[in-house]
Amino acid sequence: MKPKLEVRGLSYSYHSLDGETLALSDISFTADNGEFLAIVGPSGCGKSTLLSLLSGLLTPDKGEIYINGVPRAESGVNIGYMLQKDHLFEWRTILGNAHLGLEIQRKKNSNSIEKVQNMLKTYGLENFENAKPSELSGGMRQRAALVRTLALEPDLLLLDEPFSALDYQTRISVCDDISSIIKSTHKTAILITHDLSEAISVADRVIVLTKRPGRLKAIIPISFGEEDISPLHRRNMPEFSVYFNQVWKELQKT
């Protein structure tokens, strides 16, 4: 069975008047269908650049990206991208924001509208359809952003530190909620984070990158012996500190 995502020998450099800066060098990994990967590494190692390459916003200098065994550009799959900020439009209601992607891609119809309504209800936003983003907490805004992303039924979800703007307590709670939602939908997801605890609490595998230029340092499988265990529950299990120390040691070697 082909992996959902396959990255082969990916390299990328930024160019400016001052010269060339190698951001990523020879990155290779796979992600199976429904797998949740977390990518960690020092600041400036190219984590966000990697997501931009996977999404098609950037074109690699070297290497290839395959989705379902087909080159990314030819795969025709939907890729969902959640950024650090929710980017909800204040002049639109939460329902209007949730419909935005559907409107842009001309996929808004009775069936997609019903799916959005069901997701808003499932994710605790049913009573806030007509609210403006400023009326919601940070956590609720991120749930609304997730609904907007999932409304397009993406085959692959890219998450670029989507919880970093939240206070610590809210961050843990929202991370628990959103990662559980993503796993329940069986989406393949890749999370970039500076928070090692966050990575270990959600991931099936943690990918460790070196300092710039980012190279693959290690891929660490994460298993707590139970399926469908919540990220919050993972944080309280004895294996958690073992994995934390393992990831930390790999980062210290970069």
N, C-alpha and C positions, 0 to 999 in steps of 0.2 A: 504493500500500500504506500503510495506516494505521500510525503509530508505535505501539510497545508502550505508551509513556507520553507523554502530552501535558499540560503544565502551562500554563494560560492566566491571566495577570494575578493571580497569587496574592498576597494580602496577609493579614497577621495581626497583631493587637495583644494584649498581655497587659494584664489589668485588675487593679488592686489598690486599696486604700484611698487610696493616694497619687496615683491617676490612671491614665491609659492610657499604655502604652509600645508604640510601633510597632516590631515585631520584623522583619517582612518587608514589602516594598512592591513590588507589580507585577512578580512573578517569572514569567517565561515561558521554557519550553524544551521540547524533546522528547527522547526516548530510543528508538532503534530496537530491534527485536527482537535480542537477543544483544549489545547494546552495553554497554560498561562506562564509566560516567561517574564522574568525581571532582569533588567540590565543595570549594573552598578559600575562605578569607576570614578576616578578622581575628576574634579572639575576641569572642564576643557578637554576631556579625552575623546569627545566626538559622539556622545550618546544621542543628543538631539539631532546631530547630523545624520546618524544612522537611521533614525525614524524618518527624516526627510527623504532619504534615499529609498527606504521601503515604501513610502507613500507615493513616490514619483515626483516630489517637488524638486528633487535634485537628481542628476544623472551621474552614476558612478564613473570614475576614470578607468577603473578596471573592475572585473568581476561581474557576476550575474545574480539576478534575483528571480526565483521561480515561485509561482503560486499554483498549487495543484498540478505541478509538473510542467507548467506553461510559463514562458517568460512574462514577467510582471506586466510589461506594456501591452502584451497580447492577451492577457488572461481575462480581461473584461470584468474582474471582480470589483465589488465595492469595498473600499477601505475606509474605516471610521477613524477619525483622528481627534483625540481630546487633548487640549493644551492646558498649560498652567492656569490660565484664566478661562472662565466659562464663556466669555464673549456673547452673553445674552444681550439682545437689543432692548434698551429701556423703553422705547416707544412701542414695543410689542408686548402683548400679554404672554404669560408662560405657555399657553396653548399656541399662540402665534409663533413663538420662538421654536416650539417643538415641531411645528409644521414647516419651518423655514427651508430645511434641506429638501423636503419633498416638493416644495414649490419651485426651488431652483432647478431640480432635476425633472420637474414636470411629472412627478409620481403621486401627486396628491389626488386621491380618489376616495370613494366611500370605504373601500377596504383598508387603505392606509390610515384614514382618519379614525376608523374604529380601533385599529391596532394602537395608535397613539393614545386614544382615550383609555384603553385597557392598561397600557403601561403607566400612564399618569395615576391611575387608580392603584395599581399594584405597588408603585413606588412611593405612595403616600402624598401625591400631589393633586389628587382629585378635587380638593376644595380650594385649590389655588390656580385653577385654569385661567381665571380672569385677572389675576394679580399681576403687577409689574415686577420685574426682577428685583428692584430695590426694596420690595416688601418682603422678600424671602431671606432666610439665613444663608450663609455661605454653603452649608451642606445641602440645603434644598436646591440652591442654584445649580450645584454640580449634578444633582439628580436630574434636574431639568435638562442640563446639557447632555447627560447620558441618554435621556429619552430622545432628544433631537438626533443624536448619533445613531442610536439603535433603530430609529424609525426608517432609516435607509437600508436596514437589514444587511449590514456589512459582513463580509466574509472574514475580515481581519480587523482587529481593533488595536490602534496604537495610542498609548497613553503617556504623554510627556509631563510627568510630575503633576498630575491633575489635582493633587491634594495639598500642594506645597503652600498655597495662599491661605490655608485654613489654620486656625489656632490648633494646638496640639491635641486637645481633647476631641474637638470636632473632627480633626484629621483622622484619628483612629476610628471613630464611629463611622464616618463617611467611607473610609477605605474598606471597612468591614462590610458595609451595605453594598457599595458599588461592585467590589470584587465578587461578592456572593451573587449579585444579580448577573454579572458577566458569566460566571461559571454555570449558573442555572440555565443560561441561554446556550451553553456549549459553544461559545465563541472562542476562537483562537485570539489570544491577547498578548501584547508585549508592553510592559510597563518600564519606564525609565524613572529612577528615583535615586536620591542621595541617601535615603533613609534605609539602612540595612535591615532594621526590624520590619519595616514595611515590606521590603522585598521578600524576606523569609516568610512573612505571615501570609502572603498571597500566592507565591510562585510554586510551580511544579519543578522548575529549574531556575537557578540564578546564574547569569552570565556575567563574568568579571572582566572588565577591560583594563588595560594598562593606562598610564598617563600618556598624553599626546606625544606622538600619534597613537591613537587607540588601536591596540592589538588585542587579540583574544588571549586572556590570561588563564581562565579556568571556566568550566561549566560544572556547576554543583547541583546534583539532583536533590530535591527536597521531598521528604516523605515522613508523614507523621502516623502512618499505619492505619489511617481511617480515611474513607472517602467523604466528601462533602463536609469536612470540618471547617468551621468558620475561621477567618483570620484572627479574630479576637481570642478564640479558643486556642489556636496555635501558639499565641504569645504566652500562654500560661502552661504550656506543656514542657517537660524536662528536656526534650530534644531541641527546643528552640535555642537555648544558650549554646548548645553544641554547634548548631549550624551557624549561629552568629559568629562564634569564634573562628570557625572554618573560613567564612567569607572574609572576616576581618584580617586574618592572616594572609590570605591571598592578596588583599588590597595593599598590605604592608610590603609585599614583595614587588609591587609594581614600580 
